[in-house]
Amino acid sequence: MKKPIRLALVLLPLLASSLFAADAPTPAVTSWHAQTLLSAIGNVLIFAGIGIVAAIIGFKLFDLCTPGNWQKEIVENKNVAAAIVAGAVILGICLIIAASILG
């Protein structure tokens, strides 16, 4: 057989199944939203854990990208201005994380 005929014989079942796929009943789409109180509490704990870890990683990345050591400046030197800036950075990161979790 020639190559175009072989290719057509291979692709024909694939095309036929895709043509008739529209006629098949579609399954019910389930939502990721919680259906019970227990699953809602589980979702809150999962998203809170992910958010807290992401906020810590974001602050550590901010600390690495800026000169000096913010954590040392805040904890050891008790620098209030550095603590205010670090708090603003963490709040900004948390807003971004919350927006991404909400979609």
LOSEPA-673254 format. One record per residue: x, y, z of N, C-alpha, C in turn. Coordinates in Angstrom, 2 decimals. Example, Ala and Ser with C-alpha at 12.3 -4.5 7.8 and 13.67 -1.06 7.14 Angstrom:
BEGIN
@n.x = 13.19 | n.y = -5.69 | n.z = 7.80 | ca.x = 12.30 | ca.y = -4.50 | ca.z = 7.80 | c.x = 13.20 | c.y = -3.30 | c.z = 7.80
@n.x = 12.85 | n.y = -2.25 | n.z = 7.08 | ca.x = 13.67 | ca.y = -1.06 | ca.z = 7.14 | c.x = 12.90 | c.y = 0.03 | c.z = 7.87
% end
This chain:
BEGIN
@n.x = 0.84 | n.y = -1.19 | n.z = 0.00 | ca.x = 0.00 | ca.y = 0.00 | ca.z = 0.00 | c.x = 0.88 | c.y = 1.24 | c.z = 0.00
@n.x = 0.30 | n.y = 2.29 | n.z = -0.49 | ca.x = 1.04 | ca.y = 3.53 | ca.z = -0.51 | c.x = 0.87 | c.y = 4.24 | c.z = 0.83
@n.x = 1.80 | n.y = 5.16 | n.z = 1.11 | ca.x = 1.81 | ca.y = 5.85 | ca.z = 2.41 | c.x = 0.54 | c.y = 6.65 | c.z = 2.66
@n.x = 0.00 | n.y = 7.42 | n.z = 1.71 | ca.x = -1.23 | ca.y = 8.17 | ca.z = 2.01 | c.x = -2.41 | c.y = 7.27 | c.z = 2.37
@n.x = -2.49 | n.y = 6.11 | n.z = 1.73 | ca.x = -3.61 | ca.y = 5.21 | ca.z = 2.02 | c.x = -3.44 | c.y = 4.63 | c.z = 3.42
@n.x = -2.20 | n.y = 4.26 | n.z = 3.78 | ca.x = -1.95 | ca.y = 3.74 | ca.z = 5.13 | c.x = -2.26 | c.y = 4.80 | c.z = 6.19
@n.x = -1.85 | n.y = 6.02 | n.z = 5.90 | ca.x = -2.12 | ca.y = 7.11 | ca.z = 6.83 | c.x = -3.62 | c.y = 7.33 | c.z = 7.00
@n.x = -4.37 | n.y = 7.26 | n.z = 5.91 | ca.x = -5.82 | ca.y = 7.42 | ca.z = 5.98 | c.x = -6.46 | c.y = 6.29 | c.z = 6.78
@n.x = -5.94 | n.y = 5.07 | n.z = 6.62 | ca.x = -6.49 | ca.y = 3.93 | ca.z = 7.36 | c.x = -6.20 | c.y = 4.04 | c.z = 8.86
@n.x = -5.10 | n.y = 4.66 | n.z = 9.19 | ca.x = -4.76 | ca.y = 4.83 | ca.z = 10.61 | c.x = -5.57 | c.y = 5.96 | c.z = 11.23
@n.x = -5.75 | n.y = 7.04 | n.z = 10.46 | ca.x = -6.44 | ca.y = 8.20 | ca.z = 11.00 | c.x = -7.96 | c.y = 8.08 | c.z = 10.96
@n.x = -8.49 | n.y = 7.21 | n.z = 10.12 | ca.x = -9.95 | ca.y = 7.09 | ca.z = 9.99 | c.x = -10.64 | c.y = 6.72 | c.z = 11.30
@n.x = -10.16 | n.y = 5.74 | n.z = 12.07 | ca.x = -10.83 | ca.y = 5.45 | ca.z = 13.36 | c.x = -10.75 | c.y = 6.62 | c.z = 14.34
@n.x = -9.63 | n.y = 7.33 | n.z = 14.31 | ca.x = -9.50 | ca.y = 8.48 | ca.z = 15.21 | c.x = -10.49 | c.y = 9.58 | c.z = 14.85
@n.x = -10.61 | n.y = 9.85 | n.z = 13.54 | ca.x = -11.55 | ca.y = 10.89 | ca.z = 13.11 | c.x = -12.99 | c.y = 10.47 | c.z = 13.35
@n.x = -13.29 | n.y = 9.21 | n.z = 13.12 | ca.x = -14.66 | ca.y = 8.74 | ca.z = 13.30 | c.x = -15.07 | c.y = 8.83 | c.z = 14.77
@n.x = -14.16 | n.y = 8.47 | n.z = 15.66 | ca.x = -14.51 | ca.y = 8.54 | ca.z = 17.08 | c.x = -14.70 | c.y = 9.98 | c.z = 17.53
@n.x = -13.92 | n.y = 10.90 | n.z = 16.97 | ca.x = -14.10 | ca.y = 12.29 | ca.z = 17.36 | c.x = -15.37 | c.y = 12.89 | c.z = 16.78
@n.x = -15.82 | n.y = 12.38 | n.z = 15.62 | ca.x = -17.07 | ca.y = 12.87 | ca.z = 15.04 | c.x = -18.28 | c.y = 12.46 | c.z = 15.86
@n.x = -18.24 | n.y = 11.25 | n.z = 16.40 | ca.x = -19.37 | ca.y = 10.75 | ca.z = 17.17 | c.x = -19.26 | c.y = 11.05 | c.z = 18.65
@n.x = -18.18 | n.y = 11.66 | n.z = 19.08 | ca.x = -18.01 | ca.y = 11.97 | ca.z = 20.49 | c.x = -19.00 | c.y = 13.02 | c.z = 20.96
@n.x = -19.46 | n.y = 13.89 | n.z = 20.06 | ca.x = -20.41 | ca.y = 14.93 | ca.z = 20.44 | c.x = -21.76 | c.y = 14.33 | c.z = 20.79
@n.x = -22.08 | n.y = 13.17 | n.z = 20.23 | ca.x = -23.37 | ca.y = 12.55 | ca.z = 20.50 | c.x = -23.40 | c.y = 11.82 | c.z = 21.84
@n.x = -22.24 | n.y = 11.51 | n.z = 22.38 | ca.x = -22.19 | ca.y = 10.79 | ca.z = 23.64 | c.x = -22.61 | c.y = 11.71 | c.z = 24.79
@n.x = -23.29 | n.y = 11.16 | n.z = 25.79 | ca.x = -23.68 | ca.y = 12.00 | ca.z = 26.92 | c.x = -22.45 | c.y = 12.46 | c.z = 27.71
@n.x = -22.49 | n.y = 13.71 | n.z = 28.11 | ca.x = -21.36 | ca.y = 14.25 | ca.z = 28.87 | c.x = -21.60 | c.y = 14.01 | c.z = 30.35
@n.x = -20.56 | n.y = 13.67 | n.z = 31.09 | ca.x = -20.74 | ca.y = 13.45 | ca.z = 32.53 | c.x = -21.00 | c.y = 14.78 | c.z = 33.24
@n.x = -21.65 | n.y = 14.69 | n.z = 34.37 | ca.x = -21.95 | ca.y = 15.89 | ca.z = 35.15 | c.x = -20.64 | c.y = 16.49 | c.z = 35.66
@n.x = -20.51 | n.y = 17.79 | n.z = 35.50 | ca.x = -19.30 | ca.y = 18.47 | ca.z = 35.94 | c.x = -19.42 | c.y = 18.73 | c.z = 37.44
@n.x = -18.47 | n.y = 18.22 | n.z = 38.18 | ca.x = -18.49 | ca.y = 18.45 | ca.z = 39.61 | c.x = -17.63 | c.y = 19.65 | c.z = 39.94
@n.x = -18.03 | n.y = 20.38 | n.z = 40.91 | ca.x = -17.32 | ca.y = 21.57 | ca.z = 41.33 | c.x = -16.34 | c.y = 21.21 | c.z = 42.44
@n.x = -15.26 | n.y = 22.00 | n.z = 42.55 | ca.x = -14.30 | ca.y = 21.76 | ca.z = 43.63 | c.x = -14.78 | c.y = 22.39 | c.z = 44.92
@n.x = -15.89 | n.y = 23.12 | n.z = 44.86 | ca.x = -16.42 | ca.y = 23.74 | ca.z = 46.07 | c.x = -16.92 | c.y = 22.67 | c.z = 47.02
@n.x = -16.78 | n.y = 22.96 | n.z = 48.29 | ca.x = -17.13 | ca.y = 21.99 | ca.z = 49.33 | c.x = -18.64 | c.y = 21.76 | c.z = 49.36
@n.x = -19.01 | n.y = 20.50 | n.z = 49.56 | ca.x = -20.42 | ca.y = 20.14 | ca.z = 49.66 | c.x = -20.85 | c.y = 19.93 | c.z = 51.11
@n.x = -19.88 | n.y = 19.72 | n.z = 52.01 | ca.x = -20.19 | ca.y = 19.52 | ca.z = 53.41 | c.x = -19.32 | c.y = 20.45 | c.z = 54.25
@n.x = -19.68 | n.y = 20.59 | n.z = 55.50 | ca.x = -18.91 | ca.y = 21.45 | ca.z = 56.41 | c.x = -17.50 | c.y = 20.90 | c.z = 56.63
@n.x = -17.39 | n.y = 19.60 | n.z = 56.73 | ca.x = -16.08 | ca.y = 18.99 | ca.z = 56.95 | c.x = -15.15 | c.y = 19.21 | c.z = 55.76
@n.x = -15.67 | n.y = 19.07 | n.z = 54.56 | ca.x = -14.83 | ca.y = 19.32 | ca.z = 53.39 | c.x = -14.49 | c.y = 20.80 | c.z = 53.26
@n.x = -15.38 | n.y = 21.69 | n.z = 53.69 | ca.x = -15.09 | ca.y = 23.13 | ca.z = 53.67 | c.x = -13.96 | c.y = 23.46 | c.z = 54.64
@n.x = -14.00 | n.y = 22.86 | n.z = 55.82 | ca.x = -12.93 | ca.y = 23.08 | ca.z = 56.79 | c.x = -11.62 | c.y = 22.53 | c.z = 56.26
@n.x = -11.67 | n.y = 21.37 | n.z = 55.61 | ca.x = -10.47 | ca.y = 20.79 | ca.z = 55.00 | c.x = -9.89 | c.y = 21.70 | c.z = 53.93
@n.x = -10.76 | n.y = 22.27 | n.z = 53.08 | ca.x = -10.30 | ca.y = 23.20 | ca.z = 52.04 | c.x = -9.66 | c.y = 24.43 | c.z = 52.66
@n.x = -10.25 | n.y = 24.96 | n.z = 53.71 | ca.x = -9.69 | ca.y = 26.14 | ca.z = 54.37 | c.x = -8.30 | c.y = 25.83 | c.z = 54.92
@n.x = -8.15 | n.y = 24.68 | n.z = 55.56 | ca.x = -6.85 | ca.y = 24.32 | ca.z = 56.12 | c.x = -5.80 | c.y = 24.11 | c.z = 55.03
@n.x = -6.19 | n.y = 23.50 | n.z = 53.93 | ca.x = -5.26 | ca.y = 23.28 | ca.z = 52.82 | c.x = -4.83 | c.y = 24.61 | c.z = 52.23
@n.x = -5.80 | n.y = 25.49 | n.z = 51.92 | ca.x = -5.45 | ca.y = 26.77 | ca.z = 51.32 | c.x = -4.68 | c.y = 27.66 | c.z = 52.28
@n.x = -5.00 | n.y = 27.59 | n.z = 53.58 | ca.x = -4.25 | ca.y = 28.37 | ca.z = 54.56 | c.x = -2.81 | c.y = 27.89 | c.z = 54.64
@n.x = -2.62 | n.y = 26.59 | n.z = 54.65 | ca.x = -1.26 | ca.y = 26.04 | ca.z = 54.69 | c.x = -0.46 | c.y = 26.44 | c.z = 53.47
@n.x = -1.07 | n.y = 26.32 | n.z = 52.29 | ca.x = -0.38 | ca.y = 26.71 | ca.z = 51.06 | c.x = -0.07 | c.y = 28.20 | c.z = 51.08
@n.x = -1.02 | n.y = 29.02 | n.z = 51.54 | ca.x = -0.81 | ca.y = 30.46 | ca.z = 51.59 | c.x = 0.30 | c.y = 30.87 | c.z = 52.55
@n.x = 0.35 | n.y = 30.24 | n.z = 53.71 | ca.x = 1.38 | ca.y = 30.57 | ca.z = 54.69 | c.x = 2.76 | c.y = 30.18 | c.z = 54.17
@n.x = 2.87 | n.y = 29.00 | n.z = 53.59 | ca.x = 4.16 | ca.y = 28.56 | ca.z = 53.04 | c.x = 4.59 | c.y = 29.48 | c.z = 51.90
@n.x = 3.65 | n.y = 29.85 | n.z = 51.04 | ca.x = 3.98 | ca.y = 30.74 | ca.z = 49.92 | c.x = 4.39 | c.y = 32.13 | c.z = 50.42
@n.x = 3.76 | n.y = 32.64 | n.z = 51.50 | ca.x = 4.13 | ca.y = 33.94 | ca.z = 52.06 | c.x = 5.53 | c.y = 33.89 | c.z = 52.65
@n.x = 5.87 | n.y = 32.80 | n.z = 53.33 | ca.x = 7.22 | ca.y = 32.67 | ca.z = 53.90 | c.x = 8.26 | c.y = 32.60 | c.z = 52.80
@n.x = 7.98 | n.y = 31.83 | n.z = 51.76 | ca.x = 8.92 | ca.y = 31.73 | ca.z = 50.64 | c.x = 9.06 | c.y = 33.08 | c.z = 49.95
@n.x = 7.96 | n.y = 33.80 | n.z = 49.80 | ca.x = 8.02 | ca.y = 35.14 | ca.z = 49.19 | c.x = 8.86 | c.y = 36.10 | c.z = 50.00
@n.x = 8.72 | n.y = 36.07 | n.z = 51.32 | ca.x = 9.53 | ca.y = 36.96 | ca.z = 52.15 | c.x = 11.00 | c.y = 36.58 | c.z = 52.09
@n.x = 11.29 | n.y = 35.27 | n.z = 52.09 | ca.x = 12.68 | ca.y = 34.83 | ca.z = 51.99 | c.x = 13.30 | c.y = 35.25 | c.z = 50.65
@n.x = 12.52 | n.y = 35.18 | n.z = 49.57 | ca.x = 13.01 | ca.y = 35.65 | ca.z = 48.27 | c.x = 13.26 | c.y = 37.15 | c.z = 48.29
@n.x = 12.37 | n.y = 37.90 | n.z = 48.93 | ca.x = 12.57 | ca.y = 39.35 | ca.z = 49.08 | c.x = 13.83 | c.y = 39.62 | c.z = 49.88
@n.x = 14.05 | n.y = 38.86 | n.z = 50.93 | ca.x = 15.25 | ca.y = 39.02 | ca.z = 51.76 | c.x = 16.51 | c.y = 38.73 | c.z = 50.97
@n.x = 16.46 | n.y = 37.72 | n.z = 50.09 | ca.x = 17.63 | ca.y = 37.39 | ca.z = 49.27 | c.x = 17.91 | c.y = 38.44 | c.z = 48.20
@n.x = 16.86 | n.y = 39.07 | n.z = 47.68 | ca.x = 17.02 | ca.y = 40.03 | ca.z = 46.57 | c.x = 17.41 | c.y = 41.42 | c.z = 47.03
@n.x = 17.36 | n.y = 41.71 | n.z = 48.30 | ca.x = 17.70 | ca.y = 43.03 | ca.z = 48.80 | c.x = 19.01 | c.y = 42.97 | c.z = 49.58
@n.x = 19.74 | n.y = 44.09 | n.z = 49.63 | ca.x = 21.00 | ca.y = 44.07 | ca.z = 50.39 | c.x = 20.73 | c.y = 43.99 | c.z = 51.90
@n.x = 21.62 | n.y = 43.34 | n.z = 52.60 | ca.x = 21.46 | ca.y = 43.18 | ca.z = 54.04 | c.x = 20.59 | c.y = 42.00 | c.z = 54.38
@n.x = 20.43 | n.y = 41.78 | n.z = 55.67 | ca.x = 19.62 | ca.y = 40.67 | ca.z = 56.16 | c.x = 18.45 | c.y = 41.24 | c.z = 56.95
@n.x = 17.25 | n.y = 41.18 | n.z = 56.36 | ca.x = 16.08 | ca.y = 41.78 | ca.z = 56.99 | c.x = 15.75 | c.y = 41.10 | c.z = 58.32
@n.x = 15.83 | n.y = 39.79 | n.z = 58.32 | ca.x = 15.48 | ca.y = 39.06 | ca.z = 59.54 | c.x = 16.42 | c.y = 39.43 | c.z = 60.69
@n.x = 17.71 | n.y = 39.52 | n.z = 60.41 | ca.x = 18.68 | ca.y = 39.91 | ca.z = 61.44 | c.x = 18.42 | c.y = 41.35 | c.z = 61.88
@n.x = 18.10 | n.y = 42.21 | n.z = 60.93 | ca.x = 17.86 | ca.y = 43.62 | ca.z = 61.25 | c.x = 16.64 | c.y = 43.77 | c.z = 62.17
@n.x = 15.62 | n.y = 42.98 | n.z = 61.93 | ca.x = 14.39 | ca.y = 43.09 | ca.z = 62.72 | c.x = 14.55 | c.y = 42.43 | c.z = 64.09
@n.x = 15.10 | n.y = 41.21 | n.z = 64.11 | ca.x = 15.15 | ca.y = 40.43 | ca.z = 65.35 | c.x = 16.27 | c.y = 40.90 | c.z = 66.27
@n.x = 17.49 | n.y = 41.01 | n.z = 65.74 | ca.x = 18.62 | ca.y = 41.34 | ca.z = 66.60 | c.x = 18.75 | c.y = 42.83 | c.z = 66.87
@n.x = 18.60 | n.y = 43.65 | n.z = 65.83 | ca.x = 18.79 | ca.y = 45.10 | ca.z = 65.99 | c.x = 17.51 | c.y = 45.83 | c.z = 66.39
@n.x = 16.39 | n.y = 45.14 | n.z = 66.38 | ca.x = 15.08 | ca.y = 45.70 | ca.z = 66.75 | c.x = 14.75 | c.y = 46.97 | c.z = 65.96
@n.x = 14.99 | n.y = 46.90 | n.z = 64.66 | ca.x = 14.75 | ca.y = 48.03 | ca.z = 63.76 | c.x = 13.27 | c.y = 48.07 | c.z = 63.38
@n.x = 12.56 | n.y = 49.08 | n.z = 63.88 | ca.x = 11.12 | ca.y = 49.20 | ca.z = 63.66 | c.x = 10.82 | c.y = 49.52 | c.z = 62.20
@n.x = 11.63 | n.y = 50.36 | n.z = 61.57 | ca.x = 11.40 | ca.y = 50.72 | ca.z = 60.18 | c.x = 11.53 | c.y = 49.49 | c.z = 59.28
@n.x = 12.52 | n.y = 48.65 | n.z = 59.55 | ca.x = 12.68 | ca.y = 47.42 | ca.z = 58.76 | c.x = 11.50 | c.y = 46.48 | c.z = 58.98
@n.x = 10.99 | n.y = 46.45 | n.z = 60.21 | ca.x = 9.83 | ca.y = 45.60 | ca.z = 60.50 | c.x = 8.59 | c.y = 46.10 | c.z = 59.76
@n.x = 8.42 | n.y = 47.41 | n.z = 59.65 | ca.x = 7.27 | ca.y = 47.96 | ca.z = 58.92 | c.x = 7.37 | c.y = 47.63 | c.z = 57.44
@n.x = 8.57 | n.y = 47.78 | n.z = 56.87 | ca.x = 8.76 | ca.y = 47.45 | ca.z = 55.45 | c.x = 8.53 | c.y = 45.95 | c.z = 55.22
@n.x = 9.06 | n.y = 45.11 | n.z = 56.10 | ca.x = 8.88 | ca.y = 43.67 | ca.z = 55.96 | c.x = 7.40 | c.y = 43.29 | c.z = 56.09
@n.x = 6.69 | n.y = 43.93 | n.z = 57.00 | ca.x = 5.26 | ca.y = 43.68 | ca.z = 57.14 | c.x = 4.49 | c.y = 44.08 | c.z = 55.90
@n.x = 4.87 | n.y = 45.21 | n.z = 55.29 | ca.x = 4.21 | ca.y = 45.65 | ca.z = 54.05 | c.x = 4.49 | c.y = 44.67 | c.z = 52.92
@n.x = 5.71 | n.y = 44.16 | n.z = 52.87 | ca.x = 6.06 | ca.y = 43.17 | ca.z = 51.83 | c.x = 5.24 | c.y = 41.91 | c.z = 52.02
@n.x = 5.14 | n.y = 41.42 | n.z = 53.25 | ca.x = 4.37 | ca.y = 40.20 | ca.z = 53.51 | c.x = 2.89 | c.y = 40.41 | c.z = 53.18
@n.x = 2.34 | n.y = 41.58 | n.z = 53.53 | ca.x = 0.93 | ca.y = 41.86 | ca.z = 53.19 | c.x = 0.73 | c.y = 41.90 | c.z = 51.67
@n.x = 1.67 | n.y = 42.49 | n.z = 50.96 | ca.x = 1.57 | ca.y = 42.53 | ca.z = 49.50 | c.x = 1.63 | c.y = 41.14 | c.z = 48.90
@n.x = 2.53 | n.y = 40.31 | n.z = 49.40 | ca.x = 2.62 | ca.y = 38.94 | ca.z = 48.91 | c.x = 1.35 | c.y = 38.18 | c.z = 49.24
@n.x = 0.81 | n.y = 38.38 | n.z = 50.43 | ca.x = -0.43 | ca.y = 37.69 | ca.z = 50.82 | c.x = -1.61 | c.y = 38.11 | c.z = 49.97
@n.x = -1.68 | n.y = 39.37 | n.z = 49.57 | ca.x = -2.75 | ca.y = 39.81 | ca.z = 48.67 | c.x = -2.66 | c.y = 39.11 | c.z = 47.31
@n.x = -1.44 | n.y = 38.98 | n.z = 46.81 | ca.x = -1.25 | ca.y = 38.29 | ca.z = 45.54 | c.x = -1.65 | c.y = 36.82 | c.z = 45.66
@n.x = -1.24 | n.y = 36.19 | n.z = 46.76 | ca.x = -1.58 | ca.y = 34.78 | ca.z = 46.98 | c.x = -3.09 | c.y = 34.60 | c.z = 47.10
@n.x = -3.74 | n.y = 35.49 | n.z = 47.85 | ca.x = -5.21 | ca.y = 35.39 | ca.z = 48.01 | c.x = -5.91 | c.y = 35.56 | c.z = 46.67
@n.x = -5.44 | n.y = 36.50 | n.z = 45.86 | ca.x = -6.06 | ca.y = 36.70 | ca.z = 44.55 | c.x = -5.87 | c.y = 35.47 | c.z = 43.65
@n.x = -4.70 | n.y = 34.84 | n.z = 43.76 | ca.x = -4.47 | ca.y = 33.65 | ca.z = 42.93 | c.x = -5.29 | c.y = 32.46 | c.z = 43.42
@n.x = -5.50 | n.y = 32.34 | n.z = 44.72 | ca.x = -6.31 | ca.y = 31.24 | ca.z = 45.24 | c.x = -7.78 | c.y = 31.43 | c.z = 44.87
@n.x = -8.25 | n.y = 32.67 | n.z = 44.92 | ca.x = -9.66 | ca.y = 32.93 | ca.z = 44.58 | c.x = -9.93 | c.y = 32.78 | c.z = 43.10
@n.x = -8.90 | n.y = 32.94 | n.z = 42.29 | ca.x = -9.04 | ca.y = 32.75 | ca.z = 40.85 | c.x = -9.30 | c.y = 34.00 | c.z = 40.18
% end
